[in-house]
Amino acid sequence: MSVFVQIFDEGDGCTYSLHFSKEDAEKILEADEGKLIELPSIGGNIVLKGDQAVILYKSGSGHGSIYSSYANLCSMINESE
């Protein structure tokens, strides 16, 4: 089972679609500020800085990054489950 979220990154004005494994979604919901958490389902990781979540993911051309509100990301994960 996967968890699908669509995240709007205000910095670049784009919406990104990500599929997290159930295990990775749980890691995100339990994340601690400043701790780098590996997310194998997207080939990347997440780190929290205040209420800001910085997500690094594997894309076709290397890696990309998405900046999102952590509270908003958790809300989307909870709604998707």
C-alpha angles and dihedrals in degrees: 000000000000134000115229121205135171113211125193112213107205092195094067099018095237134125116225127200117214133179114207124189114244088252093052091047089055090050090053093050090051096043122139122217114265096011117119110228121196116227108193093180091069097029092244146065146248133229127185123223107182106306091337118103116201111200122192114194137176114253133178092268099041124284134342133192133220127194117206143156107270091217091053092048092051090048091053091048092050092048091049095052 
